[in-house]
Structures are given as C-alpha cells and as structure tokens.
Amino acid sequence: MDGLDFHLLVAALRTDRADVESYHRVLSETLAGALPPDMVEVTHRRTFADRVAGRGGKAVSVRVNTPDRVLVLRTSEHGGVAAEIHHVVRGVVISRKQAAVDDWLEALARELAALAEKDAKARRALSRLLGG
C-alpha cells in the first residue's frame, strides 16, 4: 500500500469511532473474511436481559493479534474508549503502552497494510473497505 492508501485506510477506520461496538463491527464484520480467525478477539458483556433475550451482549473490548503487536481497544471506566499497544517478540509481550485512539488506528492501519502486502485476500477486503 502506498502512502495515499495508508491514509485512506486510517480515515476509513476513523469514520465511526464512538465506541468499542463500532470497532467490533468494522473489524469482525467488514474485515472478517480477510483476517485469520484468531487475529481479532472480541469480548462481550452480557447482562441478564441479554441472556434471556438470546442476545450476544455489548462488545467491550477488541483485541487484534499480529506477529509483532497486540492492539487492544476497550471501553474505558469513564466512558469512551481506551487504547493500548503491546509490542511482541517471539510470542512474548515485552512492552505495553497506553495510546491515543488515533495512534492505535494508525498502528492498526500499518498492520493491516503489511498483511495486505502478503495476502491477496486481505488486499481485496481492504480495497472493499476503502470503496475500491
């Protein structure tokens, strides 16, 4: 992906950034066909009413696992979204850093762009996300 496509990807990811549920939809629905099944993990909080109604609950965190990073986005204690970037070496997390959501999105876009360079299916899914 060239610089322009990278910025388009970041812009596409930023369009609906109100809550973790929004990111869950983008990551697990829009990109689900392109990403390996274990790459995106979503944690839900189910209330009693959700269980009775057979609903899955509300997404409260999204975790994106890549070879070099783990990107975590979760509902913060005071509302809004908290972001964390973990650096991974040989499967071991060596550092954890709180990040602004914009920095998290840029890290995610870089990881997705790197995946798209290696995988044609991922490249097609990202093209669809970007409207191409």
C-alpha positions as CSV (number, residue, x, y, z in Angstrom):
1,M,0.0,0.0,0.0
2,D,1.4,3.4,-0.9
3,G,1.1,6.4,1.4
4,L,-2.2,7.6,0.0
5,D,-3.9,4.2,0.5
6,F,-2.5,4.1,4.1
7,H,-4.1,7.4,4.8
8,L,-7.4,6.3,3.2
9,L,-7.3,3.2,5.4
10,V,-6.8,5.3,8.6
11,A,-9.6,7.7,7.5
12,A,-11.9,4.7,6.9
13,L,-11.2,3.3,10.3
14,R,-11.8,6.7,12.0
15,T,-15.2,7.3,10.4
16,D,-17.2,5.5,13.1
17,R,-15.2,5.8,16.4
18,A,-17.7,6.4,19.0
19,D,-17.3,3.2,20.9
20,V,-15.9,-0.3,21.0
21,E,-19.0,-1.7,19.4
22,S,-18.3,0.4,16.3
23,Y,-14.7,-1.0,16.0
24,H,-16.1,-4.5,16.6
25,R,-18.4,-4.1,13.6
26,V,-15.6,-2.9,11.4
27,L,-13.0,-5.5,12.5
28,S,-15.2,-8.5,12.8
29,E,-17.7,-7.9,10.1
30,T,-16.1,-5.8,7.4
31,L,-12.7,-7.5,7.6
32,A,-13.8,-10.9,8.9
33,G,-13.4,-12.6,5.5
34,A,-9.8,-11.4,5.1
35,L,-8.3,-11.8,8.5
36,P,-7.3,-15.1,10.0
37,P,-9.9,-16.3,12.5
38,D,-7.7,-15.9,15.6
39,M,-6.4,-12.4,14.6
40,V,-9.4,-10.5,16.1
41,E,-10.9,-11.3,19.5
42,V,-13.9,-9.5,20.8
43,T,-15.0,-9.6,24.5
44,H,-18.7,-9.1,25.2
45,R,-20.5,-8.1,28.4
46,R,-23.9,-9.9,28.6
47,T,-26.5,-8.7,31.0
48,F,-29.2,-10.9,32.4
49,A,-31.6,-9.3,29.9
50,D,-29.2,-10.2,27.0
51,R,-29.1,-13.8,28.2
52,V,-32.9,-14.1,28.4
53,A,-33.3,-12.5,25.0
54,G,-30.6,-14.6,23.4
55,R,-28.5,-11.6,22.5
56,G,-24.7,-11.7,22.4
57,G,-24.3,-8.7,24.6
58,K,-22.3,-5.5,24.1
59,A,-18.8,-5.6,22.8
60,V,-16.5,-4.1,25.5
61,S,-13.1,-4.9,24.1
62,V,-11.4,-5.7,20.7
63,R,-8.0,-7.3,20.6
64,V,-6.1,-7.5,17.3
65,N,-3.2,-10.0,17.4
66,T,-0.4,-9.6,14.8
67,P,3.1,-11.2,14.8
68,D,4.7,-8.0,16.2
69,R,1.9,-6.3,18.1
70,V,-1.2,-6.8,20.0
71,L,-3.6,-3.9,19.7
72,V,-6.3,-3.6,22.4
73,L,-9.2,-1.3,22.4
74,R,-11.7,-1.4,25.3
75,T,-14.4,0.6,26.9
76,S,-12.9,2.9,29.5
77,E,-14.1,3.1,33.1
78,H,-15.3,6.7,32.5
79,G,-16.9,6.2,29.1
80,G,-15.3,6.5,25.8
81,V,-12.5,4.2,24.5
82,A,-9.1,3.3,25.9
83,A,-6.4,2.0,23.6
84,E,-3.2,0.0,24.3
85,I,-0.4,-1.2,22.0
86,H,1.7,-4.2,23.1
87,H,5.0,-5.0,21.4
88,V,5.6,-8.7,20.9
89,V,8.8,-10.6,20.3
90,R,8.6,-14.3,19.6
91,G,5.2,-14.5,21.1
92,V,6.1,-12.7,24.4
93,V,4.7,-9.2,25.2
94,I,7.8,-7.1,26.0
95,S,6.0,-3.8,26.5
96,R,2.6,-2.3,26.9
97,K,1.8,1.3,26.1
98,Q,-1.3,3.4,26.6
99,A,-2.1,5.1,23.3
100,A,-4.4,7.7,21.9
101,V,-7.1,6.2,19.7
102,D,-5.7,8.0,16.7
103,D,-2.3,6.4,17.3
104,W,-3.9,3.0,17.8
105,L,-5.8,3.4,14.5
106,E,-2.5,4.2,12.7
107,A,-0.8,1.2,14.2
108,L,-3.8,-1.0,13.1
109,A,-3.7,0.5,9.6
110,R,0.1,-0.3,9.4
111,E,-0.5,-3.9,10.5
112,L,-3.4,-4.3,8.0
113,A,-1.3,-2.8,5.2
114,A,1.5,-5.2,6.0
115,L,-0.9,-8.1,5.9
116,A,-2.4,-6.9,2.6
117,E,1.1,-6.8,1.1
118,K,1.5,-10.5,1.9
119,D,-2.1,-11.8,1.3
120,A,-4.2,-11.2,-1.8
121,K,-7.5,-12.0,0.1
122,A,-6.7,-9.3,2.7
123,R,-5.8,-6.9,-0.1
124,R,-9.2,-7.3,-1.7
125,A,-11.0,-6.9,1.6
126,L,-9.1,-3.7,2.3
127,S,-9.9,-2.4,-1.1
128,R,-13.6,-3.0,-0.4
129,L,-13.3,-1.2,2.9
130,L,-11.7,1.8,1.0
131,G,-14.6,1.8,-1.5
132,G,-12.5,0.5,-4.4
